[in-house]
Amino acid sequence: MNDTMEDKNPEEDNKVARQLKLLQGSEKQMENSDSHNVLFPTSDDDDDDDDDKRQFDKTSFDNDNDEDATDSETSEEYEEYPEKLYYYPAYPNRVFQALEEMKRMSFLTDLTLRTQSGVHFHAHSLVLAAMSSLVQEMLQQVNEKNERDRFLCVGPEVSDLGISTVLEFTYTGTISDLNRGSLAEIQVAALYLGVPRVLKLCKEEEEREGKNDGDKKMEEKNSRITAEEQKMVSLQSIRQLWDERVGCDVEVEADGRIFCAHRVILSASSDYFRAMFSSGMKETHQTSVSLLLMGAPELESLLHCCYSGHLFLDWGCIFKLTSTALQFQFQPALSLCLNFMQQEMDAHRCLDVVAFAEAYEMGDLQEMAEDFMLRHFEDVAATLKFQDLPVEKLKKYLSSNCLCVTSELSVFRAVVSWIEADPKTRVKEANDLMRAVLFPLMTFTEFREVKVIMSWPQVSNRDLYESLFEEFCTSTFNSHLGFRTYLPKETLVLVGGERITENLDKRMPCREIWFSNSFRNYVGRMKRVEWRKLGELPEKPRFCHSVGVISGELYVVGGRHYYGKEDTMKCTYRYNPIQNSWQKLADMNERRCNFALVVLDGKMFAIGGDNDSEVSIGSVEVYSPITDYWSFVHPLDQSLSGHAASVLNGEIFISGGFDSRYQCLASMLLYHPEKGTTDLVDMSQSRALHCMESLKDCIYVAGGVSGVDGQLFDQLACEFFDPINGYWYTIMPMSLPHVSAASAVLEGKIYIIGGYCHEDYSDTKVVHRFDPATQHWENLCGTPGSNTYIAACVLALPHHLRQ
C-alpha cells in the first residue's frame, strides 16, 4: 500500500510499511473470521512505561502518551504489550449502507449516467469505479483535471433496467431480480460498463437455467458468494484506488502533514465529516481542510480504518486515538478502540482506563474498567498505579460489594501498600481505611502477619495495631456470623433437576429455578454461594434437559418430567428476566433427554440424546429465534447420549458420551451443521454424564463416569484440550465425584455444580470452582435444591432481584 502523505516522516513511514506488510498477509484470515474482533499481534516500538506514577486529567492524558520511552522501557513494553490488529467484520456492510443512503439522498453524488431514454442515474464515481473498469478509467483521466462532477451518456444498447441493476449490485452486493427475463439487459449493461462480477453472476444464472430446481438451489448455495463478501471485495477496490490517489477530492491537514482522501468515504465513516460536507460552510467547497485538534498519527490511523475497517492498536496510542475517534465521530474506529481496551485490559492498565473514561465522561467504559479492577483487585493492588489512587476512590472500592479477594489479608495488604507510598501524609487515613478490612474473618495465622506488615518507621503505629488486635479478638467468637460479600454482574442460574424428598426415600423431578446472588467469604478460605429462588418452570418439572441463553433470555429445552416410558419432552420455553415472563415456543422434531445444547451465531443446536424408548439418537436440530422453528441439520456419525458439547471460536466440539450399546466413549469430535463430524484426538480416558466448558481458547472436561469392561466408575480426573496443537493436558483432579452435574463459566472461572456419586448414588452437594490462573479447584459449600440432572447457564438479572 502506498503512503497517502505528501509530507513524510521516515520513522513513521517504516512503521506504516511494517504494519501494512502484516496486513496484507492477514487479510484472508480476517475475511474468513466469524468473531467480532480479529486480533493479529505485531511488534510495538513506542509504548509508555506501565509503571509510571501519575494522576490523569483530560489534558495530562494526551501529554503523558506523547512522552518517549527509554530504550529499556521500549524493550520491556515490546514484550508485554505487543501491537495488535483489530478488525471490524461488519464494517464493509456498515459503510456500504451509509453509501447507499447517501446515494438515495443525492449527497456527494458526482457521477450522472444518462440512458438513451433520457433517464438520469446518480451515483458516487468512486464507488462505481471500484466495480466498473470504464468508470475507473474515466476517473483516472478526470482526476488529472481535478473535475468535481462527471457525466456519462451510455450507448443505446444499455437499458434503464441494466443500469439500475448494476447500481443496485454496486451498493448492496446483490441483485434482487436476476432471472431469465432480465438476464440479457443486465449482461449488456455489465459488459458496457466493464463489471466482471455482475457478468460472472449472469453466467452462473445461465448455467443454472437448464438444471432442475433441486440442483439449482444446491449450486447456488455452493457457488454464489454472499452480499457481505461482495462488499468486502468492493471496499478493497476502493482502498486500492485511495492508495493510487485516484478520485481523491479533498486534502486533510493535521500537524502540518497532508493526507489525500475522498469526501464520500469520510462522510460514510464519520458523522463529523458528513456534517462538515453537508452544512454549507466553507469546508463544503474547499479542496483542503485543516484539522487543528487532531494529530497526524491519529488522522493517519483513522483514514486507514475508513478504507479498511482495521486499526493497529497498542497501549501507547489507544487513549489519544480513542479521544480523537470520539471527538470526530468515527464510530467504527471508536468501537474498535473500546473493544481493544476491554479485551486487552490488565492489572497495570485498568486504572488508566478508569481515569481516561472519567475525563471524557464515558460512563460505560468507566464501569467496565472499574469492574475489572474490582474483580482483579489483588493484582491491581500490587501495581504502582494503585498507590496513586485518591483516598476517596480507594474507600469507595474497598466498600464495594464487587470487591473480589481471596482473604481479608489481601485487603489489609492493599491498604498498607497505599499508605506506605506516602506514610507521613496518608497515615492519618489509616483508621478509616482499616474499617474496610474485616479482621474477624482472618485466621490466627493471617493476623500474625498484620503486625509484621505494619512497619512504618516514620510514624507510631502502636495504638493502631492495638485497636486492630482488640477488634480481631473481641469478634473471633462470632466470626461464623460474618462474611464479605462479592456481587458479580451476572449470575449462575440453575434450572430444574432432581431432588431427594425430605424423608430421603426417593428422588423427585423439580420445577425450581435458583440463581447465585452473591459469593461470601467467611473465616480463612471458607466460601459459600448465596442462592436465591428465581421462580419455577412453567407447566411440568423436568430433568435431563438443557438450557441456553440468547440475547439475555433463557431457553429451556427437552428433558423428562417423570420416570415412565413416555415422559421425554420436546417442548421449548423462553424466559425473559426483565419482564419475568415465560413464552412457549415451537417443539423440537424429536423428543430428547440427556442431550447437548449449544448456542452458535444466535441459534441453538440440540445434539443427540435419548428418546422415549431410552434409545440414543444421532440427529441434530437447529432452532432459529427469528422464525421460531426447529429444523434438522447434518446428523452425527453415530448416536450419542450423556455427551457434552461446547462452542469455541465459532466451532462446535463434542466429547464422550454413551454410544448405542451404552459403551462409554473417549472421543472428541468437531461438528459442522452442514458437513457432520470430524474425529479429533481422544481424551485420555472415557467419559460420560460429564461437564465441558470453553475458556481462554481451550476446552475443559470434568466429572462424569468412565467405563472399563462394561463397568462404570466415578471419574475424578480433569483435563483440557488445546485445539491449536491438538493435545490434551491433565489438570488438578476434583476431590469429589460430579456425575450428571451442571456447569457454567462465570467471570473467567469454571463452576461444576451438584451431581451425584456413582459408587453409592449419594448427592454431591458441593460447588467446585476452577481458576485457570492458579490451576486449582475451590470448594464453595452448598447447592440450593435440586442436585442431579440439573442444567446451568449464566444470566444477567434485574437489579431489584439482587438487592
N, C-alpha and C positions, 0 to 999 in steps of 0.2 A: 504493500500500500504506500502510495506517495504521500509525503507530508503536505499538508494544506497551508502551511505558514509561509509567509514571504520573508519575515524577519526570523531567522532560525537561530536556535541555541544549540550548539553541537552536543553538549552534555545531555540535554533533554531529547535531542534527536536520537541519540544512541539508545536511550531508554525506550522511546517510542518504537524504534526499529526492533528492539528485543521483544517488546510486547506484541507487536504485530506478527512477528515470526511465530510466536507461540499461538497466536490467534488463528493463523492460517492452518496450523496443524491440528487445531482442536475444533474447528467449525463443524466437521462431520459428526463428531461426538455430540456436540450441542444440538444438532438438528434431530438426532435420534433420542434425545433425552426426554423423559416423562416428568422429571422433577421440576419443582417451582424455580429453583436456582441451581445452576450447574457450576461447580467450583473447579477451577484449574489452578493449582499452586504454581507460582513462579518465584523468582528471587525478588528481594527488596533491598535497595541500597540506602534508603534515607528515612528510616523510621526513627522517631524520637525515643529517648530513653524512658522506659516504662517505670522506672523508679524515681523519676524527677518529682520532687515535692513542690506542689504549687496549688494555689487556690484559683479556681477558674471563674471568670465572669465572661460576659459576651464579647468583650474586647480582648481580654487576655487569651482567650481560647485560640483565636486566629494567630496571635503573636507567638504563642508557645509552639505551635506546629510549624512555624517558619524557622525555628532555631535549627542550626546544623548540628548533627551529632558528631561526636568524635569517632575516630576510626574503630576504636574498641567497641564503642556503643553500637556503631553501624553493624559490625560483625555479629554482635550479640543479638541485635534485633533481626538481622537477616535470618538467623536460625529460628528464633522464637516466633516471629510474625511474618511469614512469607507473604508476598503479594499474591492475590488470587483473582481469578477472572470470574466475575458474576454475570450471568446471562438471564435475561427475562424472556422465557419461551413464548409468552403471549404477545411480545412486542410487535412482530410483523402484523399480526391480526389487529392490534390496537392502532397502529399508525395508519394502516390502510382504511380502517373505519373512519378515522379522522379525515383522511384524504377524500374519502367518498362523500362525507358530509360537506367538506369544503367545496367539492365539485358541485354538489347539489345546490349550494348557496352561491355558486359562481364566484367564490372567494379565491383570488390569486390565480384563477384560470387564465392562462396566457396563450392557449392554442385553440383556434377555431377550425373545425373540419366542416367543410360545406360539400354536400352531395349535389348531384345534378338536379334533384327535385327541389333544391332551394332550402333544404333543412340544414340548420347550423347545430353542430355539436360542440360544446365547450369542454375543455379538459386541461390538465396540467401537462405541459410539454415534457417535463422531467419524468413524470410517472409513466406516460405513454412511451417515452424513449427507452425506458427500461424493458419494454415489451417489443417495440417496433423498431426494426433496423432503419426504416425510412425516416421516421421521426427523429431517431438518434442522429442520423446523418444530417438532417436538416438543422438539428440543434447544434451540432458541431460547427456547421457553417455560419449560422447566425450568431453563434457565441463570439466569433471574432468581431462582429459588427456591434455587439452589445445591444441588440434589439430586445425590447421587453415583450412585445406581442407578436405572435406568429399566426399565419393564416395558411391553410392547406385546402385546396379545392381538389377533391378526389375525382377519379375518372368516371365515365358514365356507366361502366360495368359494376361499380360499387353501389350497393343499395343502402337505404337507411337502416334496414334490419342488420345488415352486415356490420356497419359502423357501430351501432348501438350495442351489438353483441360483443364486439372486440373491446369496447369501453367497459362493458359490464365485467368481462373477464379481467381487464386491467386493474380494476378497483376491488373486485371481490374474490378473484381467484377461481371463479366457477362460471358456468354457462347454464342458465336456468332452463333454456328451451332449445336443446340440441337434439334434433330429430331429422327424419328423412326429408321433411318439408323445408326446413331451414338450412340444411347442411350445405347446399350449393352456394347460397348467398354468403354464408359465414366464411366458407373457404375462399371465395373471391376476395372478400374484404381483408382476410388474414394474409392472403398472398400479395395483395396490392400494398398493404402496409408493412409486410415483412414481419409477421408474428408467428414464428415457428411453433410455439407452444400451442396456439389455437389450431394450427394446421395438424399437429400431432393428435389432438383430441378429435378432430374431424376424421382423420384417417382411422383411428380406433373405432369410431362410430360406424364408419363404412364397413369395416371388417366384421362388426357385430351384427350387421343387418341380416346376413344370411344364416345366422345361427338361431337355435331355439331359445325360448325365454330363460330356461334354467342356465344354459351355457352363457347367455348374455350377462346375467346377473353375476355369475361366478367370475367371468373375465373382467367385467367392470370393476368388481371388488378387488381383484388381484393386480390390475394394471394401472388404474387411474390414481394419480396422487391426489392428496386432499387439497382443499382450498387453502388451508393454513400453510401447507408446503409450497404451494404456488406463490403465496405472498412472501414467503421467506426467500424464494428464488428472486422475486422481483425486487425485494429490498436489497439483496446482494448486488443486483444490477445497478440500482440507484447509487449504492455505495461506490461501485466501480466508476460510475460517471462523476461522482464527487471527487474521487481520487484523481481523476483526469481533469478536474475542474471544468467539466462540460456542463453548460447551462447555469453555472453559478451566477446569481444575480444580486448578491449582497456581500459586502465585506464587513466582518465584525472585528472590532479592535478592542483589545484588552491589554493593559500594561505595555502599550507600545507595540504589540505584536498583532498582526493582521491575519485573519482566517477567512477563507472563501467558503461560502455556503449557499444554500437555496432557501429562499423565503418560505416556500411551501413546506419543506421538511421542518424548518424551525417552528413554523406555526402549528404543524401537526404534532410536534413533540413538546411544545412549551406554551402554556396559556399566556405567559408574559409576552412572548414574541407575537403570538396570534393577536393579542390586544394591540400591540405596537403597530402591526402592519394593517390593522383594520380601523384604527382610531381617527384617521385623517390628519394625524400630526405630521410633522416634517419627516420623521423616520419612514413614513409610509412611502415616500417617493425617493428618499435618499438611497444611493448605492453603497453608502458606507455608514455604519452605525458604531458609535463608540460607547462602550460599557465601562463606566467609571468605577463601579463597585464590584467588578468581577476580575479575578486574577487570570492570567494567561493559562497556567496549567489546568485550572478548573474548567475554563472555557474549552480547552482542547479535549479534555476528557468527556465533557458533556456533548460536544459535537460528535465525537466518535460514537457515543451512546445513541444519539439521534439517528445515525445512519446504520446502526448495527444491533442495538439492544444490549451491548456489552459494556461492562465497566471493569477496569483493573483497579482493585481496591486494596488498601492496607491501612494500618492504624496511623501511619504518618500523614495520610491525605484525607482520611474519612470525614473528619469534622468540618474542614473547610469545604469539601465537596458537598457534604450534606447541606450546610448552611446556604451554599450557592444554589444548589438544586431547589431548595425550599424558597429562597428569595426570588429566583427567576422562574419558578413554577415548572420545572422539568419533572413531571410526575413519575414517569418510568424510572428515571435515574434516581429520584428520591426513594422510590420503593426498593431499588437495589441497595442503596446505601443503608436504609433501615434494616433490610434483611441481613446485610453484612454484619451490622452491629449486633443483631440478635443471634446470629449463628456463630460469630467469632468471639462473642463475649467471654471474658475470663476474669479471674480474680484481680488481675492487675489493671484491667480496663473498665470494669463496670462503674467505678466511681467517676471516671472521666465522662462516661456516657450520662450518668446522673447529672453531673454539673452542666454538660452541654445541653441536655434536654431541659433543664431548669432555665438556662439562659435564653433559650429560644421558645420557651413555653410549649414544649411538645409533651403533653401530659401522658400519652400512651407510651412513648419511648421512655420517659422517666419511670413510669410504673413498671415497665418491663425490666429496666436496669436495676431498680431497687428490689424487685422481686428476685432477680438473680443474686444480688448481693446478700439478701437475707437467707436465701437457700444455700449459699456457699459462704456463710459468714466466717467460719473458721479460717478458710483460705484467704478471704479478703482481709481479715484482721491481721494476717501475717505480712501484709504488704506495707510499704512506707506510706502509700497514699492514704491508707486508713488513718494514720496518725495526723493527717491534716483535716480530718472531719471537724466541723464546728460542733461545739458541745451540745447544742440543742438538737442537732440532727442525730448525733450519737445517741442521745437519750431516747429520741423517737424510735430509732432502730432497735435499741435494747428492750424497749417495752412492746415491740410489735409481736403479735401472735403468729407472724410469718417467719420469726427468727428460728432458724433450724440449727441446732447444736447437738453434739453427742452427749455433752455433760455440762454442768454448771461451771466446772473448772475452765472450760473453754471461754465462757463468758467473762469469768474473772480475769483470765489471762489477757483477753482483748482490752478490758478496761485498764489494766495495769500498763499494757503496751502504750495505750493512748496517753496516759498520764506521764509515763516516763519519757515521752518525746519532749515534754517541756514541764518538768515536775514543779518548779518554783511557781509557775503560773497556774498550772492545772490541778495541783493537789487540793486546792480549795473546792474542786468539784467532786472529790473522791467520795465523800459521804453520799451525795445524791446518786452518783453513778453506781456505787456499791449496792444501792437498794434494788437495782435491776438484777443483781445476782441472787439466785435462790440458794443460799448457803445450806439450808436444811436438806437439800436434795443431794449434797455431796456425801461421799463415804468418808470415813475417818482417814483413809489413805489419801484421798484427794485433798482433804482440808489440811493435812500436814504440809502440803506444798504451798499453801497460802502464805504462811509465814516466810518460807524460803523465797517466794516470788516477790514479796513486799520488801524490797531492799532499796529504799530511796535515801541515799546518804545526805542529800541536800535538805531534807525535811525530817521532822519527827513523825513517825507513823505508829508509835506505840499505842496511843489512845484509839486510833482507828482499828488496829488489829484486835485490841481487846474487845471493842464493841462487836466486831465481826465474830470473834470467838464466842462471845456471850450469845449472839443470835444463833449460831450453829448449835451450841449446847442446849439452849432452852427449847429449841424446836425439834431436836432429834427424835424425841419420843413420839411425836405426832407426824413424823415425816411421811408416813404412808397416806396421809390425807392431802399432801401437797404434790403438785406436779407442774411442769412447764408445758404449756400448750403450743403446738405448732399447727397452723391452719393453712393447708395448701390451697391453691386456687381451684384445682379440680379435685374430684373425689373418686374413690373406688366405689363402684355400685355392684352389689350382689343381688342376683335375681333367682328366685325360686329355689329348687333343690329338694333334698330330703332332710328331715329332722327326726330324731328319736323322740317318741312320746314321753310324757313325764314319768310314767311308771316303767320306762325302759323296755317295754315288751315288744315294740315293733317300730318300724320306720313309716313315716307318712310324707307324701308329697306336700309341698308348701307353696303358698302364693306370696309370701312376704318379699319385699324389696328393701334392702338396707343400703346405707351409704356411710362412708368414713368421713365424719365431720372434721375430726382433728386427730393428731397424734400427740400422745402425752409421755413426757419423760418423768419418771419417778426417781427414787434414790439410785445413784450409780447409773447403771446402764439398763435398768428395768424400764421397758416401754410397753405401752398399750395403745390400741386404736379405740377412739371414741366412735362407736357405731350408733347411728340413728335410723329409725324406720322411715323410709320414704313413702311407702304405700303398699298396695297389693296388686297382683296381676289381675287383669280382667277375666271374668268367667272362671276358668279352671286353673288349678295349680299345675305345675309342670316341673319335671326334672329331665336330665339327659338332653337338654335343649341347648341352644346357642343364642348369643346376643351380639349386636354390632352397633356402632354409632356412626351416623351420617349427618353432617351439618348440625351437630349439637343435639340430635334426637336419638332416643334409644329404640332399637328394633329387637323384638323378642320373637324367635323363630323356632317352630317344631318342638320336639321333645315328647315326653309321655306325661299323661295325667294320672295314670294308675298302673297296676301291675297285671292287667288282663292281656288277652291276645290281640285286642283291637283298640288299644289305648294310645297308640302312637299318633301324633298330630302332624298336620301340615300347615297349620294356621300361622299367620304373621300379624303382629301388633306393633304399633309405633306409639311411643310415649314422648310428649312434648313437656319438658320440665318447666318451661316458662308458664305455660297455660295449665300445667298439671292435669293434662287430659290424655286419654287413650283413643286410638283410632284403629279399627280393624282394616287390614289390607288384604290384598289378593293372597290366596292359598298357594303353597308350592304345588308342583305337579305330583310329587311323591311324598308320602309320609316319611319322616326321618327322625331318628334319635341317635345319640352317640355319633353325631356327625360334626364336621368342622365348618365354621362360617368365617369368612374374611371379607373385608371391605377394600375395594380397589377402584380408583377413579370414580368414586361416588356411587358404586354399585356393590351389591352383596352377592357372594358366591357361596352356595350351600354344597358341600363336597362330601359324597359318600354317605355312610351311616347305616343304621339298621332300619328295617321297615316293620310292618305289623307282625310279620312271621318271625321276627328276630333273625332275619337273614340279611347279611351285609350286602350293600349295593354299591355300584361303581358310577352311578350317574352324577352329573354336576348341573346345578341350575343357577341362573343369574337373575337377580331382581333389580329392576330399574325404578327408583322412586318417582321419576318423571312420568312413566307410563303406568305405574302400579301393576307390573306384570312380571311373572316368573317365566323364563324360557330355558330350555336345555341348551347346554354348550357341550364341547367335546368331553366325553366320559373319561374316567380313569382307565388305565390298562387292566386293573383288577379291582374287585370290590374291596372296600375298606370300612372298618368301624373302629371306634375308640382311638382314632388317629388324631393328630394335631396339625394345624396349619397356621401360617403367618405370612405377612407381606413384608418384603424388604426391597427397597429401591425399585418399586413398581413391578415386582415379580412375586408369584405365589409359591411358597415352599410347603411341602407336606412331609411329615415324619411319622414313622412307626405305624402302630395300629394293629388290628387283627385282620387276617385275610378271611376268605370264605370258609376255610377249615378251622377257624379260630386259632390259627398259629400267630404268635406274637412276632412282629417284624422289626428289623433294624434299619429299614430303608429310609432314604432321604430323596425326595422327588422334587423336581421343578415342574410346575404345572402351568400350561398356557391354555386359555379358554378356547382357542381355535386349533391348537396343534396337539393337545394332550400332555402326557407326562414324559419327562426325561430323567433317567436314573442319575443320581449323584452319589457321592461317597457315603457308604453306610455309616450309621452311628456305631460306636464301639460296642454297644450292647443293644439287644432288642428292647422295645419299649411300647406300651400301650396304656390308654387311660391316663396320659401324662399331660404336661403343660409345655407349650412352646411359645416364646416371645422374641420379637426382634428388638435389638437395642444396639446402637452405635455400630451399624454396618455388620453386625454378627447376629446369629440366631442361637438362642439358648434353649435347652431342653432340661426338664427337671421332673422328678416324681414319677408316678405311674407304677406299672408292674413290668417285669421281664419274664420271659418264658424259656425253659430248658427242658427238652424231652417231654413236652406237654404239660409241665408243671409250672405254675405261676408263683412268683415271689415278689416282695416289695423291692422297688428299685430306689436306692438312696443316692446313687452316683449321679452327678450332673456334668454336663459338657456343653460346649458351644461350637458352632460351625462358622468358619470364615469362608464365604463364597468366593472371595478373590483368589485364594490359593487352594481352596477345596479341601481343607483339613479340619478335623475335629480336635478340640483341645479339652482336656479334663479340668474341671474346677472343683472347688471345695464341695464335698457331699453334704446333704442335709442330714440333720440329726434324727428326724422323724419321717415316716412314710407319708406321702400325699398321693393317694390313688383317687382318681376322679375329682381332683381339686379344681379350683378356679384360679385364673392368673390374669395379671394385667401389668402394664408399665406405667408408673406414675413418677414424674419428675426424675427420669433417668434411672429408676430403680425397679427391679422386678419383684412383684408380690405374688407369692403362692399361698392360696387361702383355703384352709379346710382340707377335705378329703377324708380317707379312712386308711386303716392298716389292713392289708390283705391277709396277713397271718391270723389275726383274731377278729377282724371286721369291726374293731373299735374305731371311734371317730378320732381324727386328729384335729383337735380344737385349737389350732395354732396358726398364726400368720408368719410365714418366713419372708424376709426381705433381703434381696441380694443387691449389693452395691458393686458394680464393676470396677470402681476405682480402688476399692480395698480387696476385691475378690473374696468377700466374706458374707455369710448368711447371718442376719439378725433375727432374733425371736421376738415377735410382737404378740404378747399374750392375748388370746381370746378371739373367737368368732361369734357373731351376734345370734344366729338362729340356726338355719339350715346349714349343714356341714358337708354333705356329699352331693355329687352330681349337680352342683350349683354352676352358675355362669357369672362371669365378672367382666366389667368394662370400666373405662374412665370417662366421667361425665362432668360437665360444668353445671352446677345447680344454682338456683336463685339465692341471693344473699339472705332473704328472710328465713330460709330453711336452716341457715347456718349460724344464726345469732346465739 
